[in-house]
Amino acid sequence: MITLTVDLDIRSYPIFIGSGLLDKTHLLREAITGSSAFIVTNETVAPLYLQTVQALLTGIRHEAVCLPDGEAYKTIETLDIIYTALLKGHYDRSTTLIALGGGVIGDMTGFVAATYQRGVNFVQIPTTLLAQVDSSVGGKTGVNHPLGKNMIGAFHQPRAVIIDTQTLDTLPDRELSAGIAEIIKYGLINDAPFFKWLEEHMDALLDRDSDSLAYAIEQSCRNKAHIVAADEKESGFRAILNLGHTFGHAIETGVGYGTWLHGEAVACGMYMAASMSANMGWLEQSALNRIRMLLHRARLPTTPPTALTPDRFRSLMSVDKKVIDGHMRLVLLRGIGQAEIVTDFDPDALERVLHNKVVA
């Protein structure tokens, strides 16, 4: 087992990474501060892992709520199902919530934990690769709105993140690729050696080689933990984690939540950001080619949906958490491993990308 720490003073917490961690009772029980727990999961994950987690809670009062699966259900209306179950069960502020599932479950459970009785503890048990390497770490929680993704939320750090890599054995291939998109992101924003490692080990990751997956998860979490510790609430440096997300969120909102997986939209968004960087003369053509090739090898899209016109793209991008005082902020690349947060970008370069014109 590998143990990392997200260093946030009194809000610091461990990330446990290993195979078979759902068999280690002490990891979860030590993260539960009160005498009750409440599990939030979904209809896909529950048949696979709910009984296993409940067995870890012997002697602790607990219940579970099982939600419908999918990004389309990441809504305020779904949150009400969780709040109602907690209130009917008379769960108080000493209760620890447990998020058992992918990024949607983690985000919603975290938001309920941030707001139920003005804040309770929660633990992340992510079961998808994307959640394991990204959304379970860092304390971002929230739900979608028809006008924008993740526009309603809060920062609320978990007590612990327990990553059992064996849960990836039941993950569909499409979800695996979606998670790899976020792994590639870490190489692009600040870890060029990791990007090179990914070029050398992509086939092993797609073949679910356990050692390669464990290393990729560890390196991703290590990168994210470092960035979050430096800027917990995204006042500056942490925004580099949003590479591709302004474009990607526009895609998700524009085509309907769940049509594209989050990782697929981020992959396309990262390539759009890289293309824009190349159009501005920041990124060499050879680097852009490497990025495109790696994304394609990971079975990820690089071309945005034709249904989104440039005007629609622009409109959706303007409704984004990274817009400050009416100015859009984008994360662009000066090289592989060299991300930069930009507000004074070349508008013509953006227009070329929105019209699907990139450096040849």
C-alpha positions as CSV (number, residue, x, y, z in Angstrom):
1,M,0.0,0.0,0.0
2,I,1.1,3.5,-0.9
3,T,0.2,6.4,1.4
4,L,0.3,10.0,0.3
5,T,-0.8,13.1,2.2
6,V,-2.6,16.2,1.1
7,D,-1.0,18.7,3.3
8,L,-3.6,21.3,4.4
9,D,-2.7,21.8,8.0
10,I,-5.6,20.8,10.2
11,R,-7.5,19.6,7.1
12,S,-4.7,17.3,5.9
13,Y,-5.7,13.8,5.0
14,P,-4.2,10.6,3.6
15,I,-4.7,9.0,0.2
16,F,-4.3,5.2,0.4
17,I,-3.5,3.4,-2.9
18,G,-3.3,-0.3,-3.2
19,S,-4.9,-3.6,-4.3
20,G,-7.5,-5.2,-2.0
21,L,-7.9,-2.1,0.3
22,L,-11.6,-2.8,0.7
23,D,-10.6,-5.8,2.7
24,K,-8.6,-3.6,5.2
25,T,-11.2,-2.7,7.8
26,H,-9.1,-0.2,9.8
27,L,-8.6,2.2,6.9
28,L,-12.2,3.1,6.7
29,R,-13.0,2.8,10.4
30,E,-10.2,5.1,11.4
31,A,-11.6,7.8,9.1
32,I,-15.0,7.7,10.8
33,T,-15.1,10.1,13.7
34,G,-18.6,9.4,15.1
35,S,-20.8,6.4,15.8
36,S,-22.7,6.5,12.5
37,A,-22.0,6.4,8.8
38,F,-24.1,6.9,5.7
39,I,-23.1,5.4,2.3
40,V,-24.0,7.0,-1.0
41,T,-23.6,4.8,-4.0
42,N,-25.3,4.1,-7.3
43,E,-27.2,1.3,-9.0
44,T,-24.1,0.2,-11.0
45,V,-21.6,0.1,-8.1
46,A,-23.9,-1.2,-5.3
47,P,-24.2,-4.8,-6.6
48,L,-20.4,-4.9,-6.8
49,Y,-19.1,-3.3,-3.7
50,L,-21.8,-2.1,-1.3
51,Q,-21.9,-5.3,0.8
52,T,-18.1,-5.3,1.1
53,V,-18.1,-1.8,2.5
54,Q,-21.0,-2.4,4.8
55,A,-19.1,-5.4,6.2
56,L,-16.4,-3.0,7.2
57,L,-18.9,-1.0,9.3
58,T,-20.0,-3.8,11.7
59,G,-20.9,-2.3,15.0
60,I,-21.4,1.2,13.5
61,R,-24.9,2.4,12.8
62,H,-25.2,2.9,9.1
63,E,-27.5,3.0,6.1
64,A,-27.0,3.4,2.3
65,V,-28.8,5.2,-0.4
66,C,-28.5,4.0,-4.0
67,L,-28.9,6.6,-6.7
68,P,-29.4,6.3,-10.5
69,D,-26.1,6.1,-12.4
70,G,-24.8,8.8,-14.7
71,E,-23.8,12.5,-15.2
72,A,-27.4,13.3,-16.1
73,Y,-28.4,12.7,-12.4
74,K,-25.8,15.0,-11.0
75,T,-28.5,17.6,-10.1
76,I,-30.0,19.4,-7.1
77,E,-33.0,17.1,-7.4
78,T,-30.8,14.1,-6.8
79,L,-29.2,15.8,-3.8
80,D,-32.6,16.0,-2.2
81,I,-32.8,12.2,-2.2
82,I,-29.7,12.1,0.0
83,Y,-30.8,14.9,2.3
84,T,-34.2,13.3,2.8
85,A,-32.7,9.9,3.6
86,L,-30.3,11.5,6.2
87,L,-33.2,13.4,7.8
88,K,-35.6,10.5,7.9
89,G,-32.8,8.4,9.5
90,H,-32.1,11.1,12.1
91,Y,-28.4,11.3,11.2
92,D,-26.8,14.1,13.0
93,R,-23.6,16.2,12.4
94,S,-21.4,13.4,13.9
95,T,-22.2,11.2,11.0
96,T,-19.6,10.4,8.4
97,L,-20.7,10.2,4.8
98,I,-19.0,7.6,2.5
99,A,-18.9,8.2,-1.2
100,L,-18.7,4.8,-2.9
101,G,-18.5,5.2,-6.7
102,G,-17.1,7.4,-9.5
103,G,-16.8,11.2,-9.8
104,V,-20.5,11.9,-9.9
105,I,-21.1,10.1,-6.6
106,G,-18.0,11.7,-5.0
107,D,-19.0,15.2,-6.1
108,M,-22.6,14.9,-4.8
109,T,-21.7,13.2,-1.6
110,G,-19.0,15.8,-0.9
111,F,-21.5,18.6,-1.5
112,V,-24.1,17.0,0.8
113,A,-21.3,16.7,3.4
114,A,-20.4,20.3,3.0
115,T,-24.0,21.5,3.5
116,Y,-25.8,18.9,5.7
117,Q,-26.3,20.5,9.1
118,R,-23.6,23.0,8.0
119,G,-21.0,20.4,7.4
120,V,-20.1,16.8,8.3
121,N,-17.2,14.5,7.6
122,F,-16.9,12.3,4.5
123,V,-14.7,9.7,3.0
124,Q,-14.0,9.0,-0.6
125,I,-13.9,5.4,-2.0
126,P,-13.5,6.1,-5.7
127,T,-14.2,3.1,-8.0
128,T,-13.4,4.6,-11.4
129,L,-10.0,5.5,-12.7
130,L,-11.0,9.2,-13.3
131,A,-12.3,9.5,-9.7
132,Q,-9.2,7.8,-8.4
133,V,-6.7,10.1,-10.1
134,D,-8.6,13.4,-10.0
135,S,-12.1,14.1,-8.6
136,S,-11.7,12.2,-5.3
137,V,-8.7,14.4,-4.3
138,G,-8.8,18.1,-3.6
139,G,-12.2,18.8,-2.0
140,K,-14.1,20.1,-5.1
141,T,-17.7,19.1,-4.7
142,G,-20.9,20.1,-6.5
143,V,-23.6,19.5,-9.1
144,N,-24.4,20.6,-12.6
145,H,-26.9,23.1,-13.8
146,P,-28.6,23.1,-17.3
147,L,-26.6,26.2,-18.1
148,G,-23.2,25.1,-16.8
149,K,-21.3,22.2,-15.4
150,N,-20.3,22.1,-11.7
151,M,-21.6,25.7,-11.2
152,I,-23.2,24.9,-7.8
153,G,-20.7,23.5,-5.3
154,A,-18.3,24.0,-2.4
155,F,-14.8,23.2,-1.3
156,H,-15.0,20.5,1.3
157,Q,-12.0,18.2,1.9
158,P,-12.6,14.5,2.7
159,R,-11.2,12.8,5.8
160,A,-9.5,10.1,3.7
161,V,-9.3,8.8,0.1
162,I,-9.2,5.0,-0.1
163,I,-8.2,3.8,-3.6
164,D,-8.6,0.0,-4.2
165,T,-7.1,-0.6,-7.6
166,Q,-9.0,-3.9,-7.8
167,T,-12.2,-2.0,-8.5
168,L,-10.8,-1.2,-11.9
169,D,-11.3,-4.8,-12.9
170,T,-15.0,-4.1,-13.3
171,L,-14.6,-0.8,-15.1
172,P,-15.7,-0.7,-18.8
173,D,-13.0,0.1,-21.4
174,R,-14.6,3.5,-22.3
175,E,-14.5,4.6,-18.6
176,L,-10.9,3.4,-18.4
177,S,-9.9,5.6,-21.3
178,A,-11.8,8.5,-19.8
179,G,-9.8,8.2,-16.6
180,I,-6.5,8.1,-18.7
181,A,-7.4,11.5,-20.0
182,E,-7.0,13.0,-16.6
183,I,-3.7,11.1,-16.1
184,I,-2.4,12.6,-19.4
185,K,-3.4,16.0,-18.0
186,Y,-0.8,15.8,-15.2
187,G,2.0,15.1,-17.7
188,L,0.9,18.1,-19.8
189,I,0.6,20.6,-17.0
190,N,3.7,20.1,-15.0
191,D,5.3,16.7,-15.4
192,A,7.0,16.2,-18.7
193,P,8.9,13.0,-17.6
194,F,5.5,11.5,-16.7
195,F,4.1,12.4,-20.1
196,K,7.1,10.5,-21.6
197,W,6.4,7.5,-19.3
198,L,2.8,7.5,-20.5
199,E,4.0,7.4,-24.2
200,E,6.1,4.3,-23.2
201,H,3.4,2.6,-21.2
202,M,0.1,3.5,-22.8
203,D,-0.5,0.0,-24.1
204,A,0.1,-1.5,-20.7
205,L,-2.4,0.9,-19.1
206,L,-5.0,-0.1,-21.7
207,D,-4.3,-3.7,-21.0
208,R,-4.9,-3.0,-17.3
209,D,-1.4,-4.0,-16.2
210,S,-1.6,-3.7,-12.4
211,D,1.9,-2.2,-11.9
212,S,1.4,0.4,-14.6
213,L,-2.0,1.4,-13.3
214,A,-0.7,1.7,-9.7
215,Y,2.2,3.9,-10.8
216,A,0.0,6.1,-12.9
217,I,-2.5,6.5,-10.1
218,E,0.2,7.3,-7.6
219,Q,2.0,9.8,-9.8
220,S,-1.3,11.5,-10.6
221,C,-2.4,11.8,-7.0
222,R,1.1,12.9,-6.0
223,N,0.9,15.7,-8.6
224,K,-2.6,16.8,-7.5
225,A,-1.8,16.6,-3.8
226,H,1.1,19.0,-4.3
227,I,-0.9,21.5,-6.4
228,V,-3.9,21.4,-3.9
229,A,-1.6,21.9,-0.9
230,A,-0.2,25.0,-2.6
231,D,-3.6,26.5,-3.5
232,E,-6.5,24.8,-1.8
233,K,-9.3,27.0,-3.2
234,E,-8.0,27.8,-6.6
235,S,-7.1,31.4,-6.1
236,G,-4.2,31.0,-8.6
237,F,-1.8,28.1,-9.2
238,R,-4.4,25.3,-8.8
239,A,-6.2,26.5,-11.9
240,I,-3.6,24.7,-14.1
241,L,-5.6,21.6,-13.2
242,N,-8.3,23.0,-15.5
243,L,-6.3,22.4,-18.7
244,G,-8.9,21.5,-21.3
245,H,-11.8,21.9,-18.9
246,T,-13.3,25.2,-20.1
247,F,-13.6,23.6,-23.6
248,G,-14.6,20.3,-22.2
249,H,-17.3,21.6,-19.9
250,A,-18.8,23.5,-22.8
251,I,-18.9,20.2,-24.8
252,E,-20.6,18.3,-21.9
253,T,-23.2,21.0,-21.4
254,G,-23.8,21.6,-25.1
255,V,-24.4,18.0,-26.1
256,G,-26.2,17.0,-22.9
257,Y,-24.7,15.7,-19.7
258,G,-23.7,12.0,-20.1
259,T,-23.5,12.0,-23.9
260,W,-19.8,12.5,-23.7
261,L,-18.0,11.2,-20.6
262,H,-16.2,13.9,-18.6
263,G,-12.8,12.4,-19.5
264,E,-13.6,12.3,-23.2
265,A,-14.7,16.0,-23.2
266,V,-11.5,16.9,-21.2
267,A,-9.4,15.1,-23.7
268,C,-10.9,17.0,-26.6
269,G,-10.6,20.2,-24.6
270,M,-6.9,19.6,-23.9
271,Y,-6.2,19.1,-27.6
272,M,-8.2,22.3,-28.4
273,A,-6.1,24.2,-25.8
274,A,-2.9,22.7,-27.2
275,S,-4.0,23.6,-30.7
276,M,-4.7,27.2,-29.6
277,S,-1.3,27.3,-27.9
278,A,0.3,26.2,-31.2
279,N,-1.7,28.8,-33.1
280,M,-0.3,31.4,-30.8
281,G,3.3,30.2,-31.5
282,W,3.7,28.9,-27.9
283,L,3.7,25.2,-28.6
284,E,5.9,23.5,-31.2
285,Q,4.3,21.4,-33.9
286,S,6.2,18.3,-32.7
287,A,4.7,18.7,-29.2
288,L,1.2,19.1,-30.6
289,N,1.7,15.9,-32.7
290,R,2.8,14.0,-29.6
291,I,-0.2,15.1,-27.7
292,R,-2.6,14.1,-30.5
293,M,-0.9,10.8,-30.9
294,L,-1.1,9.9,-27.2
295,L,-4.7,10.9,-26.9
296,H,-5.6,8.8,-30.0
297,R,-3.6,5.8,-28.5
298,A,-5.7,6.2,-25.4
299,R,-8.9,5.9,-27.6
300,L,-9.9,9.5,-26.8
301,P,-11.4,12.1,-29.1
302,T,-9.6,15.3,-30.3
303,T,-12.4,16.7,-32.5
304,P,-15.3,18.6,-30.9
305,P,-18.9,17.6,-31.8
306,T,-20.1,19.2,-35.0
307,A,-23.4,20.1,-33.3
308,L,-21.6,22.9,-31.3
309,T,-21.2,26.0,-33.5
310,P,-18.5,28.5,-32.6
311,D,-21.2,30.9,-31.3
312,R,-22.6,28.2,-29.0
313,F,-19.1,27.2,-27.8
314,R,-18.3,30.8,-27.0
315,S,-21.6,31.3,-25.1
316,L,-21.1,28.1,-23.0
317,M,-17.5,29.0,-22.3
318,S,-18.6,32.4,-20.9
319,V,-20.6,30.6,-18.2
320,D,-17.6,29.1,-16.4
321,K,-16.3,29.2,-12.9
322,K,-12.9,30.4,-14.3
323,V,-14.4,33.6,-15.7
324,I,-13.3,36.5,-13.4
325,D,-14.7,40.0,-13.8
326,G,-16.1,39.1,-17.2
327,H,-12.7,37.9,-18.4
328,M,-12.3,34.3,-19.5
329,R,-9.2,32.4,-18.2
330,L,-7.7,29.6,-20.2
331,V,-5.0,27.2,-19.4
332,L,-2.6,27.0,-22.3
333,L,0.7,25.3,-22.9
334,R,4.2,26.7,-23.6
335,G,5.5,23.1,-23.9
336,I,4.7,19.6,-22.6
337,G,4.8,20.0,-18.8
338,Q,4.6,23.8,-19.0
339,A,1.0,25.0,-18.4
340,E,0.1,28.7,-17.9
341,I,-3.1,30.4,-16.8
342,V,-3.9,33.1,-19.4
343,T,-6.4,36.0,-19.6
344,D,-4.8,38.1,-22.4
345,F,-4.8,35.4,-25.0
346,D,-5.0,36.0,-28.8
347,P,-8.8,36.0,-29.6
348,D,-8.0,35.1,-33.2
349,A,-6.2,31.9,-32.0
350,L,-9.4,31.0,-30.0
351,E,-11.5,31.6,-33.1
352,R,-9.4,29.3,-35.2
353,V,-9.8,26.5,-32.7
354,L,-13.5,27.1,-32.4
355,H,-13.7,26.8,-36.2
356,N,-11.7,23.6,-35.9
357,K,-8.7,25.1,-37.6
358,V,-5.4,24.2,-36.1
359,V,-1.7,24.4,-37.1
360,A,-1.2,21.8,-39.8
